[in-house]
Amino acid sequence: MQLCRVIQKLSGIKDDIMKSHIKTWIFYALMLILFSLFTYLLFEKATSFNVPKHHTAELVSNAQASDNFQLFKLSLLNNVAEPASMLLLQIISILIVSRIFGFLFAKMGQPTVIGEILAGIVLGPSLLGYFYPDAFHFLFAPKSLGNLYILSQIGLILFMFTIGMELNLSTLRQKIGETYVISHASILIPYFLGMLLAYFVYNEFAAKQTDFLSFALFIGISMSITAFPVLARIVQEKGLSKTHLGTMAIASAANDDVTAWCILAAVIAIAKTGSFVSSLYTIGFSILYVVIMLMVVRPFLKRVGEIYSNSEVLNKSIVAFLLLILILSAFATQVIGIHALFGAFLAGVVMPQLPHFRKLIIDKIEDVSVTLLLPLFFVFTGLRTEIGLLNTPYLWTICGIFILVAVTGKFVGGAFTARILGESWKDSLSIGVLMNTRGLMELIVLNIGYEMGILPPPIFVMLVIMALVTTFMTTPALSLINMIFPEKDVEKEYIIQQTQGIFKAMVALGNPENGKALLNVAKTVLDGTKNSLAVTALHITPGTDTNPIYGEQFSVDSFRGVNEAATELNIPLETEYKVTDNIELEIVKSANYNNFDFLLVGAGLSLSGIPFFKESSMFRNIKWLNAIINKISKQQTFFYPGTLIKDKTRYFIENTNCSVGVFVNRGFEGITSTLVLIHDESDEFLLRYARRLIKNDSGVNINIFDTNKLASTSEVIRHGIHELRQQFPDEVKVHKASRISSSILSKHSFMLISYQTWNLLSNSDKKEFEYIPSTLIINKKVSRFHTGVRNKTVSNISIDPVGESL
């Protein structure tokens, strides 16, 4: 009786909902009808306003006489030529070309900033203007560049603000000794060499344009700039952030950055006033401004940062207030006469020294400034860089001398000073190379000099080329130094590693949340009795746009759950965090360089097609759309979803010197009932992994599926199965089956399969394999040191893929 009342009540609610829907649509239809009727009556009443019929006829006649399509084309061109349309078209072309070049240079292992600078040169008169002058003059007409210039300057102001926020003044104070001397030596030596070079080229290039003092000072500052953001990202990408070299390089570059910008402010003041004495007023006001920012504004902002230190309370009002501080600071320095960029930089420096607070602010600003507005500055620089001005061998020789002086000054200033202060030759040379990185910061200085009329066009072009060359050479030069001074003898370390009974496994975490499952698999599958398991967890953040200031925080956050899981599982764990644009290459390099025995990578798996369409009621009833989606999803190799696609997995297997395991997580909760698939005689090594599973967890039972009846035809397989069943008679069962049905797969919590067998079966039995449990796909490979080819001593220590000494 109670049930009937509930059903009646639910039925009444449903009827009420239906009536409400009907009433809504009736009202909507009535509203449309009334709107149409009253609109018709209004226009009928307004016929008296129309122009005389003979004039209308004349207009119609003229319109018919003209070409309608031509009128449309003319209207279209007029719309494109409007300032707003032209600016949007310029931004579109700049973003497309800069992202393409940035991507290509990232794949080459170079900073993306080089590609973006080259994109500006490609769009400028040097290439686009030379080969397609009509397109160039249409896209970048002189009268349209004003808006582009203003936007690029706004982008620079926002960028310099974030650069100031990347500096940690407390870190500079802690390392003020050695790094202070290195940074100042790498400014003073190239500065003097630059002024000396200016003495020899002044008469020929700049005498008619500016006085020698301003010219020499700007050549000197252009030789002594170091690009702190580019250097920091190279250090991050190379995994040197936590090393002594990385710490020294970043601290020295930060000192260099602060000092160079202060010198630049003084140089601008001298250049604008024409003499050193008259510039003292500007320098005096600049010092007063810096004192106010550090002694008054900074303590006030520190209190603000303590209040608004998390994203929940960091609202639009406080962001607007901080942007107001930035703009006021930039305006003040512009009025004083030392350029708005210095004010933006110092506004970033005085922001609260709270990493989380700075991260929140940078996240809100940097994406727009770096991704959207900064490429506009690169292109604007490219529009000024006309490489065709260097049209004789003599001019290219002068350009080469500029590059040589720039490299010599920075390298000698950084490397030899570091060596004198007690650094090793390797670290000293690396510091010299890193300090020679100029990048975007150099372009900012050059553009200021160009706008002030101090740097003539040919010298400007030479210095832009110098900035590109010195930035481009950093990564190859570091690789060369590492080749000349290898950090360790890998073969010797491998011998020590094996004699100590250590089995090294690297776990590459695509998503840190999957870390616990991967560690569980590593512990159960790889831990041995003769060799102790040591795990290194590697997590890589894609893209070198991650700010160095909170890269360490990312590392802590990424490994928090993994460290907890390692403690729970009693696994010795080391963590490694990197930032790179080429994740696969970095994983392979880490695995090979550190001589790991096993690489374990994770892959998520979804076999239900495209989740959005499958779960959305909007598309559920559209049969033809679902048919297309299902067709596309079936054509894909289903075990390689997301970023870990088939080609990338093959890349790991073909390029890594150790065995590789790909873990497919299918709602993994633990390893209990395990299916071991034997399809070929080479799959015999899986039996040893099965033995390891049972030894490490007494709750595991093994079901061996012999799909080709190898237990009868192969002595190796028969012997392996016999030993395993003899040792664990209750935990091991053998089945002979030519096909693995979906019902069998669904009964297991875990599956072991070789990479070769997986490729064969997943291509032929896709339908059944959609029901696989969590699976470890293993590619067996013996390390190059196991063969004894390179060192006969190593050949005496043979390690099987599961880490047991034989």
Summary of the structure (lengths in Angstrom):
residues: 806
radius of gyration: 34.2
end to end distance: 75.2
largest distance: 109.3
contacts: 2677
relative contact order: 0.07
helix: 68%
strand: 9%
